[in-house]
Amino acid sequence: MTTPTLDTPVERVAHAHVRDVALPGGGGTLALVTIDNGLDHTKPTTLGLGGLTEIQAALRTVRDRAAAGEIVAVGVTGKPYYLAAGADLRTMTALDDPEEARSIAHLGHETLRMLGEMAVPTFAYVNGAALGGGLEVALNCTYRTVASDVTALALPEAFLGLVPGWGGAYLLSQLVGVRTALEVILTRPLANNRMTRAAEAHSLGLMDAIFDPADFLERSLVWTADVLAGRTTVERREIEGADEWAAVVAGARRQLDQRLHGARQAPYRALDLVAAARDSDRDTAFAAEDDALTDLLMSDELRAGLYAFDLTSRKARKPAGAPDPSLARPVRTVGIVGAGLMAGQLAVLVARRLKVPVVMREVDDERAAAGLAGIRRLVEGQAAKGRISADEANRVLASISVSTDLQTLAGADLVIEAVTEVMSLKQRVFAELEDVVAPDAVLATNTSALSVTEMSAQLRHPERVVGIHFFNPVAQMPLIEVVRTQGSSDAAVATAFALAKTLGKTAVGVADRPGFVVNRLLLRMLAEVAAAVEGGTPVQVADAALRPLGLPMGSFALIQLVGLPVALHVLRSLHTDLGDRYPLSPGLERLAADGRRVVPEPDGAGAELDVDPGVQDAFEVPAGGTATALDGAGVLDAVLTGLTEEIGLMLTEGVVASPDQIDLCMVLGAGWPFHLGGITPYLDRTGYSQKVLGRRLLPDGVANVPTR
């Protein structure tokens, strides 16, 4: 039994308010149930034990009235902006007893299925976000209408480490068939939790009618009366036959295996539920959902997923260690040194989000022209894809200029250097800038690994220098590492954090240590893999070794994505600064010298790219050396041991204030999956932190099921 403590989350109980509504045209009385937690729109309605109990009591009363013939229909809607945002996972993840978890799963089914088993038709009026259990409220109803401005409809459970467990897997499959069900239950959640908008939900068959939000409820009631009177008929699509259903499920399973390699439970459990949904009855299907939900509610995978979700949403809004925002300098013009690919992406993002002039400087007319042409292609490409309007594209292009004259940067309040990763070059750029820009202008570097302290050491005012490390591609990657030297002023650092916020990015403050967070850990991982290959491990074994982690791509695919010369440059830098923990790789150097790819060219089918076995010939055991080939488990052990050691050192050095900041960086900057919680929860639950460091990185019960 879970014992409440001062730290146990308190449920924001969802109340069920019932009122009778006379349907238009003398259509009879509808009992309208409004789900509302009584709080403003900043606190979404969620469904916990107390809320489900109250909703169930209201539905029992309504059910009795329906059986007695007092009402002709039941409607369900929510408070402004929300039907319901899903289960109250804050309270559910405090559970430490499987029987309590099962009771929650059963209560959800017992409550919501009443909507599908009334003596009268039931109607969900989806007036706002309906996520997880909120969408399952609607799916349990006979009919569904949606307001056209609703942008958040989803069954995101697989993204977090759960399954749609209150009828969603069965009911959606029965409603729209296996293809659409898998799109909503698996494909979209695993694509960074992609939401479905109202119009698309209507076209997919999730919703039966769509109305303007201005008079949404009124029009929904008219539609309800028409349906009840037979004036409107709702057509249901025919679901796939048994053979086609099985083939689609088999294809989805192959895709999961190719992408996840069995690293996550939840997507496979969800797929199993959909696979069985075609021929199951409601009782059998709901019992299977109860079993899956119970198991997953008690899993470390869910705890880690919710920990990562909380990090990247609630906690990310208040960056740890950020100075008082009022200290930030006003930024009315941004300067960028360089006009290459990365600089061009920065310029477009700044022009779009800050809506200020962006002045760029290149060393010669040819590079300036090429940079401006690249920016034009980027903006026109966004317009062609409908991401920005033609007017916005013109505004962005008009606000960006590229010149060879250093004086064009004189009026910038913030200047970001984005030149080649060569220390002497960056030092020279800063020295030139100091003689041009205003005394209170902030100077920033986009370096990915070099020392910001060394970069600014020769300046008269090094205190105004800060690192602002963007990740590539700039528009898509949500993380910025804000690098503070010991001499950086609060004003400079606050300006960097303010910039990140305005750009819609998540900023993490990091100390000026080699590689900062993301590159330091990724390169330690890649260095361990390369060292294994240098020692005689076949490249294919080493490349496949990390699959149990469920990372977004293999080690060699990551090297190819970053660019082998770039990866080697950072590796050499970290080897110089941090020593033999980052061994050099003669084999990778040979491949770079020969201009060879380490993975094949993409085939266009979207398949994961494995290492090209032909690159094995570049790796030779040194003369007089002894091959020490590892198997896959050995490579994985070396990587996890190395990452644990490095994280321990980073925390000792004060690179970040706490382990959760490392996790935030790895999720947002490296795309590490939620089921790992970033990295530290995984190292805790697999015992590596205890083995290597002699302690857990996170307190017991944070991102894991508490030890009983």
Order of alpha helices (4+ residues) and beta strands (2+ residues): beta-beta-alpha-beta-beta-alpha-alpha-beta-beta-alpha-beta-beta-alpha-alpha-alpha-alpha-beta-alpha-alpha-alpha-alpha-alpha-beta-alpha-beta-alpha-alpha-beta-beta-alpha-beta-alpha-beta-beta-alpha-beta-alpha-alpha-alpha-alpha-alpha-alpha-alpha-alpha-alpha
